[in-house]
Amino acid sequence: MSRHVATRSAKFYARRLAVAGGAAALAVTGFLATSPTAAASPPPPVDAATARTYLAALKVQAEGSSDGYSREKFPHWITQSGACNTREVVLKRDGKNVEQDGSCAAVKGSWYSEYDGATWTAASDLDIDHMVPLAEAWRSGAKDWTTAQRQSFANDLTRPQLIAVTDNVNQAKSDKDPAEWLPSRTAYKCTYAQMWVHVKHYWKLTVDQAEKTALDGVLKNC
């Protein structure tokens, strides 16, 4: 989703002030530098011990090519119920006191981004992150799936694959795996690794050696 440069700069400035100043509230693009008022709640991942077992069982293979990849090959967001698509379902699930209009768009609420510890009051400030990014999945085995399988993966509400987080943070993560990117919040790194392994295990995706090493390093301390 596109953003005005001035708005994005203000949001980054707000985050820097939040880190430096703690609990001061900032009236910048819906950002509140407060303690968490709403914690994201995707389906819980397997525990750390199980994640370590799953990780050991994942096939280690060099990451494949991105040739042929496009987001359109993972149709999303699909309709889940009535006027509500997957994005709106996750915004409702992960937020607090969320109100939706007649088209199911979230018009009020608050969302705590587990990746960076920011709280937002405008749904437009949230992206729905694919825990295992679509391009990463493509390079790890999804290239050989049917479109129906890729659609199910991209809209998976049953596994811990979707979570509402700060849009800029999600964009910084892009399609990186845990060898290249982890959440800045130390307190969430174990959960993140458990979620990642849970999703890759269920969908029978491969891991490359650097990715496995990074995940093992996180999970052994969980």
N, C-alpha and C positions, 0 to 999 in steps of 0.2 A: 504494500500500500504506500502510495507516495505521500510525502510530507513536505510542508514549507520549511525552508532552511532555518528561518527564525524560530519556528516552533521547536524544531529538533535541537537547536542550540540551547534554547531555554530549558529543555528537558535534561540535557546533559549537564548544564549548569546546576539545575536543581539537584541532580544526583550527587554532584561534587559537594554541594553545601550540606546535603543530608549526611554524607560520610563524615564531613568535618564537624558539623554542628549537632548531630544527633537528632533530638526530638523536635526541633523547630519546624513548624508547618510552613510549607512554601506554596503560595498560590500561583503555581506555574503549570499550566496545561493539565490540571487535574491531579497533580502529584501531591501526596501528603507524606512528609517525612516523619511518620509516626511509627509506633510499634504496630505489629501486624494486626489488622482488623479482620482479615479474611484469608485463610490459608487455602491454597489450591488443593483440590482433593480428587485427583485421578484415582482409578483403582489401585490399591496398594500393590507394590511389587512383592516378589518372593523375598524371604529374609536373606541376610548376608551369606549364611552357610549354604543355603540352597543356590544362591547366585554363584557362589564359588564352584559348586558342583556343576551347574549349568555351563559356566564359562569353560571349565575343563573339558566338557563334552562338545563344545562348539568346534566345528571344522575350521582349522586355520588354513587360510588360503590368501594369496596375494589379491589385493583389491582389483576388480575387473575394470574395464574401460567405461567411460561415460558416453561412449558413442551411442547415438540413438535415443539418449535420455531426453525426456521433457516432462514437465509437471502434468501436462495434459494426459499422459499415459497412466496417471494415478488420479482418476476423477474424484474431485472433492470441491467444495463441500456438498455432500448429497443431502437430500431431504430425509430427516429422521422421523418426524411426526408433524402432521398439519403443515404449518408454514415454517417450522423450525428445521434449519439445517444443522450439520454437525458443529459448526463454529458456535452457533447460538446455544446449542445444548451444552457445550463445554463452558462457555461464558456463564451460563446459569449455574452449572454445577460447581465451578471453581470460585464463584464470587459470593459475596455476602449482601443480603437484602437487594437482590437483583430484581428489577422490574423490567418487563418486556412490553413492547407495543403490539398492536394487532398483527404486525408482520413478523413477530417474534424477535425483533431487534432489541438488544439490551439498551435501555434508555436511562437507567439509574442503577447504582450499586457501587461496591468497592471490591477491588481485586488485589491480592497480595502476590507478588511475583517471587516465587521461591528461588529463582536463579540469582537475583540481585538484591532482594529484600526491600523493593519499592512497593508502595501501595498506590493504586490508581483509582480514580473515580469516573473515568471516561473509558468506555469500551474500545474506543478508537485507539487508545494507547496500548492495547493488548494484541499480541499475535497468538495464535494457537500453534504451539510448537509441536512438530512431529519429533518425538523423542529420538527415534532412529530416522534421520532425514530421508526424504524420498530418494534423493540422488545417491545417498549412502546405501540405501536398500537396493537400488538398481545395480550398483557395483558389487553388491554382496549376494546377489542371487535373484533379485526381483526382475531382472532383465528377462528371465525365462518364464515368468509367471504369465497367466492370462490377464487381460484387462480387468476382469471381475475380481481376481485375487488382489491386484494392485489397488482397486477401489476399496476393497474390504480393509486392506492394510492402512490406507490413507485416511480412513474414517473409523478406525478401530476404537470403540468406546469401552471395550471389555478388558483389554490389556492396558497397562500404564504407558500408552503410546502418545496421548494427547494431553497438553497442559497449557493453560493460559499464562503467558509471561510477558514482560516488558518487550514491546516490539523491537526496539533497537538492539536489545540483548539477543533476541532470537535471530535478528538479521546478522549480528556479529558471529553467532554460532554457525549460521549458514548450513552447509552440508558436512561439517567437520565431525570426526569421530572423537572419542575420549582421549586419544593420543595427541590430538590437536586442540581440543577445547573441553573445559569443564566449567561448571558454574563458579562464579566468584565467591559465593557463600560457602565457606568450608562446611558448615553444618548440613548442607544439602548434597554434598558430593557422594556420600555413601548411598543415599536414596537414588541419586541420579544413576550411579553405576548399577545398582540393583534393577532399576527400571530398564536400562539399556539392555542388560543381559537377559532379563525376563522377555523382552520383546524379541530380541534376536533368537532366543531359544524357541519361543512359540512359533515364529515364522520361519524357522530353519534357515536363517541367514548365516553367512560365514563371517569370520573375523580375520583381519590381518594380524601379523605378529606384533606390530607396534601397538595396535589397538588392544590386543589381549594383554600385553605387558602393562599398559596403563590401567586397564580395568583391574587386573590382579593387584596392582599396587594400591589402588583405592580400597578394594574389597578386603584385603588382608588386615586393614586397620579398622574395619567396621565391626 
